[in-house]
Amino acid sequence: MDAKAPITQDVMTIPRKMPDGPMNLIGLSRDQLRDALIGAGTPEKQAKMRASQVWQWVYHWGVRDFAEMTNLAKDYRAMLAENFVLELPEVVTRQVSEDGTRKYLCRIAGGHEVEVVYIPETDRGTLCISSQVGCTLTCSFCHTGTQKLVRNLTAGEIIGQVMLARDDLDEWPKPGTRTDESRLLSNIVLMGMGEPLYNFENVRDAMKIAMDPHGIQLSRRRITLSTSGVVPEIARTAEEIGCQLAVSFHATTDDVRNTLVPINKRWNIETLLEALRAYPKVSNSERITFEYVMLDGINDSDDDARRLIKLIDGIPAKINLIPFNEWPGAPYKRSSNNRIRAFADIIYNAGYASPVRRPRGEDIMAACGQLKSATERARKSRAQIAADAGL
């Protein structure tokens, strides 16, 4: 198939403004915010300044109440409160692992739910966020792939995940105090539920808010977008976002990758690698991260490791080896520690960084899609108990 074929996907995105309701400002671009303020009566000559003031209150200070925007006149704050809201996804469930990993099940418009995971490490704090409710890709090792796609998330619902995590971490700076340069939430990875490049515009707009120097202020090098290989959108990602790129690779032959990552049937390994070779030059990214889940007897042989080295030759890269996070009913088993070490040694000896991701949050089922499915099963069980009791 032509790598430049248009991306089409029959999936809706809920509009930002619900009928007859105030507009949610979360997720608006600077220009959209300015236009919204003008539409509510702000004189055009003042609109750019007012938009900058509101922007800083919302994204730098984390303020959710217009009454607290003290450099705006009281009547202007009242106008904002009458016409707009500042709403984030609702946290339905919050779980904290023994290793400090935090997992949030969040409810968005329409009653749908997505997952967000915060992973603390010694030198960083990484937030894994979702871009869709469910997924269409049906990757056979991924729990989210067992959940049908419902819809794309809006830009507000995507950046809202970052904001609610900062709420929980109590990480918004306090007005009048110096900003602490050390951050609990220092990195964002788009590796949660959904394929980010099937929701490109909303992901792009949300990440521009995250990178804004007068807002959340994350460097583009602190943001990593993970794709399963939507080849036509990879160049757009380099040009319009410029963040770090990771690819869910997971196999060294088309036959195996067709099963593990079925999108490979549309854009095979050769086509994908061609797009990846151009990415670091366009985006000024240092290197591509190849994500490789270690599946016992499937993709973890020495031959696989050697093929992987040949495939990525010439691409600035690191290989992130991921012990499979097993979930109930999973069709695969995790590779043994010895097998993972042997695989990693071959990669490392060829000159590539080959970190083995330490499994995190297993006690709270922190692999993508697990908490959502477990919650839905519990709800069904409670409903069945009630039905059996005649309630």
Beta strands, then each sheet from edge to edge (+ up, - down):
strand 1: 23-24
strand 2: 84-85
strand 3: 90-96
strand 4: 102-107
strand 5: 113-120
strand 6: 125-128
strand 7: 132-133
strand 8: 151-152
strand 9: 187-190
strand 10: 223-227
strand 11: 244-248
strand 12: 288-294
strand 13: 317-323
sheet 1: 1+ 2+
sheet 2: 3+ 4- 5+ 6- 9- 10- 11- 12- 13-
sheet 3: 7+ 8-
end
